[in-house]
Amino acid sequence: MGITFRKRQKLGKNSWINVSGSGVSASTKVGPVTFNSRGGIYVKLPGGLNFRGRWK
């Protein structure tokens, strides 16, 4: 396991800019669904479950 770097800066009510060791991306949240500019999708499900997938 290595050392990682991640920084998240809020831009607006439901928007963020994310900086990590692999680059920069943006994300936005619509209800329980979060989309990021690299094609990731994150969905909060009932019971404490989460779904993570790709939309591109």
Backbone atoms as SQL, in Angstrom:
CREATE TABLE atoms (id INTEGER PRIMARY KEY, chain TEXT, resi INTEGER, resn TEXT, atom TEXT, x REAL, y REAL, z REAL);
INSERT INTO atoms VALUES
  (1, 'A', 1, 'MET', 'N', 0.848, -1.173, 0.000),
  (2, 'A', 1, 'MET', 'CA', 0.000, 0.000, 0.000),
  (3, 'A', 1, 'MET', 'C', 0.893, 1.235, 0.000),
  (4, 'A', 2, 'GLY', 'N', 0.615, 2.170, -0.899),
  (5, 'A', 2, 'GLY', 'CA', 1.434, 3.365, -1.023),
  (6, 'A', 2, 'GLY', 'C', 0.768, 4.588, -0.423),
  (7, 'A', 3, 'ILE', 'N', 1.441, 5.689, -0.523),
  (8, 'A', 3, 'ILE', 'CA', 0.915, 6.966, -0.044),
  (9, 'A', 3, 'ILE', 'C', 0.149, 7.619, -1.187),
  (10, 'A', 4, 'THR', 'N', -1.043, 8.127, -0.894),
  (11, 'A', 4, 'THR', 'CA', -1.860, 8.786, -1.908),
  (12, 'A', 4, 'THR', 'C', -2.119, 10.227, -1.508),
  (13, 'A', 5, 'PHE', 'N', -2.465, 11.055, -2.505),
  (14, 'A', 5, 'PHE', 'CA', -2.793, 12.460, -2.289),
  (15, 'A', 5, 'PHE', 'C', -4.160, 12.725, -2.898),
  (16, 'A', 6, 'ARG', 'N', -5.035, 13.402, -2.151),
  (17, 'A', 6, 'ARG', 'CA', -6.348, 13.769, -2.667),
  (18, 'A', 6, 'ARG', 'C', -6.799, 15.058, -1.987),
  (19, 'A', 7, 'LYS', 'N', -7.289, 15.996, -2.789),
  (20, 'A', 7, 'LYS', 'CA', -7.795, 17.271, -2.277),
  (21, 'A', 7, 'LYS', 'C', -9.104, 17.566, -2.981),
  (22, 'A', 8, 'ARG', 'N', -10.103, 18.014, -2.254),
  (23, 'A', 8, 'ARG', 'CA', -11.412, 18.328, -2.810),
  (24, 'A', 8, 'ARG', 'C', -11.810, 19.732, -2.382),
  (25, 'A', 9, 'GLN', 'N', -12.107, 20.599, -3.378),
  (26, 'A', 9, 'GLN', 'CA', -12.488, 21.983, -3.110),
  (27, 'A', 9, 'GLN', 'C', -13.892, 22.229, -3.632),
  (28, 'A', 10, 'LYS', 'N', -14.762, 22.725, -2.777),
  (29, 'A', 10, 'LYS', 'CA', -16.148, 22.988, -3.164),
  (30, 'A', 10, 'LYS', 'C', -16.231, 24.234, -4.038),
  (31, 'A', 11, 'LEU', 'N', -16.949, 24.120, -5.169),
  (32, 'A', 11, 'LEU', 'CA', -17.116, 25.251, -6.086),
  (33, 'A', 11, 'LEU', 'C', -18.464, 25.919, -5.920),
  (34, 'A', 12, 'GLY', 'N', -19.497, 25.136, -5.706),
  (35, 'A', 12, 'GLY', 'CA', -20.850, 25.655, -5.557),
  (36, 'A', 12, 'GLY', 'C', -21.620, 24.751, -4.622),
  (37, 'A', 13, 'LYS', 'N', -22.943, 24.853, -4.662),
  (38, 'A', 13, 'LYS', 'CA', -23.767, 24.066, -3.762),
  (39, 'A', 13, 'LYS', 'C', -23.565, 22.562, -3.951),
  (40, 'A', 14, 'ASN', 'N', -23.504, 22.103, -5.202),
  (41, 'A', 14, 'ASN', 'CA', -23.369, 20.678, -5.482),
  (42, 'A', 14, 'ASN', 'C', -22.238, 20.377, -6.456),
  (43, 'A', 15, 'SER', 'N', -21.161, 21.177, -6.452),
  (44, 'A', 15, 'SER', 'CA', -20.054, 20.990, -7.391),
  (45, 'A', 15, 'SER', 'C', -18.716, 21.070, -6.670),
  (46, 'A', 16, 'TRP', 'N', -17.764, 20.236, -7.111),
  (47, 'A', 16, 'TRP', 'CA', -16.444, 20.196, -6.524),
  (48, 'A', 16, 'TRP', 'C', -15.387, 20.075, -7.605),
  (49, 'A', 17, 'ILE', 'N', -14.179, 20.533, -7.287),
  (50, 'A', 17, 'ILE', 'CA', -12.998, 20.276, -8.102),
  (51, 'A', 17, 'ILE', 'C', -12.129, 19.333, -7.266),
  (52, 'A', 18, 'ASN', 'N', -11.686, 18.242, -7.879),
  (53, 'A', 18, 'ASN', 'CA', -10.934, 17.205, -7.192),
  (54, 'A', 18, 'ASN', 'C', -9.522, 17.141, -7.763),
  (55, 'A', 19, 'VAL', 'N', -8.533, 17.146, -6.880),
  (56, 'A', 19, 'VAL', 'CA', -7.137, 17.057, -7.287),
  (57, 'A', 19, 'VAL', 'C', -6.543, 15.832, -6.600),
  (58, 'A', 20, 'SER', 'N', -5.915, 14.959, -7.405),
  (59, 'A', 20, 'SER', 'CA', -5.265, 13.775, -6.854),
  (60, 'A', 20, 'SER', 'C', -3.943, 13.553, -7.568),
  (61, 'A', 21, 'GLY', 'N', -3.256, 12.514, -7.192),
  (62, 'A', 21, 'GLY', 'CA', -1.985, 12.204, -7.820),
  (63, 'A', 21, 'GLY', 'C', -2.118, 11.872, -9.296),
  (64, 'A', 22, 'SER', 'N', -3.307, 11.439, -9.723),
  (65, 'A', 22, 'SER', 'CA', -3.506, 11.069, -11.126),
  (66, 'A', 22, 'SER', 'C', -4.091, 12.202, -11.959),
  (67, 'A', 23, 'GLY', 'N', -4.333, 13.383, -11.385),
  (68, 'A', 23, 'GLY', 'CA', -4.815, 14.521, -12.156),
  (69, 'A', 23, 'GLY', 'C', -5.943, 15.277, -11.486),
  (70, 'A', 24, 'VAL', 'N', -6.651, 16.075, -12.288),
  (71, 'A', 24, 'VAL', 'CA', -7.721, 16.940, -11.801),
  (72, 'A', 24, 'VAL', 'C', -9.025, 16.531, -12.464),
  (73, 'A', 25, 'SER', 'N', -10.130, 16.567, -11.709),
  (74, 'A', 25, 'SER', 'CA', -11.448, 16.295, -12.269),
  (75, 'A', 25, 'SER', 'C', -12.470, 17.163, -11.553),
  (76, 'A', 26, 'ALA', 'N', -13.666, 17.209, -12.109),
  (77, 'A', 26, 'ALA', 'CA', -14.775, 17.938, -11.499),
  (78, 'A', 26, 'ALA', 'C', -15.890, 16.951, -11.221),
  (79, 'A', 27, 'SER', 'N', -16.682, 17.220, -10.204),
  (80, 'A', 27, 'SER', 'CA', -17.814, 16.365, -9.906),
  (81, 'A', 27, 'SER', 'C', -19.014, 17.216, -9.514),
  (82, 'A', 28, 'THR', 'N', -20.203, 16.656, -9.754),
  (83, 'A', 28, 'THR', 'CA', -21.443, 17.325, -9.397),
  (84, 'A', 28, 'THR', 'C', -22.424, 16.299, -8.876),
  (85, 'A', 29, 'LYS', 'N', -23.236, 16.706, -7.912),
  (86, 'A', 29, 'LYS', 'CA', -24.188, 15.802, -7.268),
  (87, 'A', 29, 'LYS', 'C', -25.607, 16.227, -7.614),
  (88, 'A', 30, 'VAL', 'N', -26.425, 15.245, -8.042),
  (89, 'A', 30, 'VAL', 'CA', -27.836, 15.463, -8.353),
  (90, 'A', 30, 'VAL', 'C', -28.618, 14.427, -7.552),
  (91, 'A', 31, 'GLY', 'N', -29.211, 14.860, -6.440),
  (92, 'A', 31, 'GLY', 'CA', -29.904, 13.916, -5.562),
  (93, 'A', 31, 'GLY', 'C', -28.905, 12.935, -4.975),
  (94, 'A', 32, 'PRO', 'N', -29.209, 11.626, -5.037),
  (95, 'A', 32, 'PRO', 'CA', -28.285, 10.635, -4.485),
  (96, 'A', 32, 'PRO', 'C', -27.193, 10.212, -5.473),
  (97, 'A', 33, 'VAL', 'N', -27.130, 10.846, -6.648),
  (98, 'A', 33, 'VAL', 'CA', -26.200, 10.441, -7.707),
  (99, 'A', 33, 'VAL', 'C', -25.118, 11.505, -7.889),
  (100, 'A', 34, 'THR', 'N', -23.860, 11.079, -7.937),
  (101, 'A', 34, 'THR', 'CA', -22.735, 11.968, -8.187),
  (102, 'A', 34, 'THR', 'C', -22.043, 11.546, -9.477),
  (103, 'A', 35, 'PHE', 'N', -21.828, 12.509, -10.385),
  (104, 'A', 35, 'PHE', 'CA', -21.130, 12.279, -11.649),
  (105, 'A', 35, 'PHE', 'C', -19.805, 13.008, -11.602),
  (106, 'A', 36, 'ASN', 'N', -18.749, 12.422, -12.187),
  (107, 'A', 36, 'ASN', 'CA', -17.504, 13.170, -12.307),
  (108, 'A', 36, 'ASN', 'C', -17.078, 13.240, -13.765),
  (109, 'A', 37, 'SER', 'N', -16.159, 14.152, -14.059),
  (110, 'A', 37, 'SER', 'CA', -15.767, 14.436, -15.436),
  (111, 'A', 37, 'SER', 'C', -14.940, 13.318, -16.066),
  (112, 'A', 38, 'ARG', 'N', -14.495, 12.366, -15.304),
  (113, 'A', 38, 'ARG', 'CA', -13.740, 11.232, -15.840),
  (114, 'A', 38, 'ARG', 'C', -14.645, 10.044, -16.167),
  (115, 'A', 39, 'GLY', 'N', -15.953, 10.216, -16.026),
  (116, 'A', 39, 'GLY', 'CA', -16.880, 9.153, -16.389),
  (117, 'A', 39, 'GLY', 'C', -17.354, 8.308, -15.232),
  (118, 'A', 40, 'GLY', 'N', -17.037, 8.683, -14.033),
  (119, 'A', 40, 'GLY', 'CA', -17.469, 7.908, -12.871),
  (120, 'A', 40, 'GLY', 'C', -18.860, 8.308, -12.415),
  (121, 'A', 41, 'ILE', 'N', -19.594, 7.336, -11.891),
  (122, 'A', 41, 'ILE', 'CA', -20.914, 7.594, -11.327),
  (123, 'A', 41, 'ILE', 'C', -20.981, 6.892, -9.979),
  (124, 'A', 42, 'TYR', 'N', -21.497, 7.585, -8.992),
  (125, 'A', 42, 'TYR', 'CA', -21.620, 7.065, -7.642),
  (126, 'A', 42, 'TYR', 'C', -23.063, 7.263, -7.192),
  (127, 'A', 43, 'VAL', 'N', -23.705, 6.197, -6.719),
  (128, 'A', 43, 'VAL', 'CA', -25.105, 6.258, -6.309),
  (129, 'A', 43, 'VAL', 'C', -25.219, 5.772, -4.873),
  (130, 'A', 44, 'LYS', 'N', -25.833, 6.578, -4.012),
  (131, 'A', 44, 'LYS', 'CA', -26.107, 6.188, -2.637),
  (132, 'A', 44, 'LYS', 'C', -27.398, 5.381, -2.611),
  (133, 'A', 45, 'LEU', 'N', -27.328, 4.154, -2.132),
  (134, 'A', 45, 'LEU', 'CA', -28.483, 3.271, -2.069),
  (135, 'A', 45, 'LEU', 'C', -28.951, 3.114, -0.624),
  (136, 'A', 46, 'PRO', 'N', -30.207, 2.700, -0.424),
  (137, 'A', 46, 'PRO', 'CA', -30.708, 2.489, 0.940),
  (138, 'A', 46, 'PRO', 'C', -29.915, 1.412, 1.679),
  (139, 'A', 47, 'GLY', 'N', -29.908, 1.497, 2.982),
  (140, 'A', 47, 'GLY', 'CA', -29.246, 0.494, 3.803),
  (141, 'A', 47, 'GLY', 'C', -27.744, 0.694, 3.911),
  (142, 'A', 48, 'GLY', 'N', -27.253, 1.898, 3.573),
  (143, 'A', 48, 'GLY', 'CA', -25.830, 2.171, 3.683),
  (144, 'A', 48, 'GLY', 'C', -25.000, 1.611, 2.546),
  (145, 'A', 49, 'LEU', 'N', -25.633, 1.197, 1.461),
  (146, 'A', 49, 'LEU', 'CA', -24.921, 0.656, 0.301),
  (147, 'A', 49, 'LEU', 'C', -24.606, 1.739, -0.706),
  (148, 'A', 50, 'ASN', 'N', -23.564, 1.545, -1.491),
  (149, 'A', 50, 'ASN', 'CA', -23.174, 2.472, -2.538),
  (150, 'A', 50, 'ASN', 'C', -22.900, 1.695, -3.814),
  (151, 'A', 51, 'PHE', 'N', -23.219, 2.294, -4.959),
  (152, 'A', 51, 'PHE', 'CA', -22.885, 1.729, -6.264),
  (153, 'A', 51, 'PHE', 'C', -21.903, 2.659, -6.935),
  (154, 'A', 52, 'ARG', 'N', -20.839, 2.096, -7.494),
  (155, 'A', 52, 'ARG', 'CA', -19.847, 2.887, -8.215),
  (156, 'A', 52, 'ARG', 'C', -19.654, 2.252, -9.593),
  (157, 'A', 53, 'GLY', 'N', -19.789, 3.065, -10.642),
  (158, 'A', 53, 'GLY', 'CA', -19.653, 2.538, -11.994),
  (159, 'A', 53, 'GLY', 'C', -19.145, 3.597, -12.948),
  (160, 'A', 54, 'ARG', 'N', -19.309, 3.332, -14.257),
  (161, 'A', 54, 'ARG', 'CA', -18.856, 4.238, -15.307),
  (162, 'A', 54, 'ARG', 'C', -20.030, 4.619, -16.177),
  (163, 'A', 55, 'TRP', 'N', -20.065, 5.868, -16.669),
  (164, 'A', 55, 'TRP', 'CA', -21.124, 6.298, -17.573),
  (165, 'A', 55, 'TRP', 'C', -20.598, 6.621, -18.955),
  (166, 'A', 56, 'LYS', 'N', -19.299, 6.616, -19.170),
  (167, 'A', 56, 'LYS', 'CA', -18.701, 6.884, -20.482),
  (168, 'A', 56, 'LYS', 'C', -18.410, 5.580, -21.175);
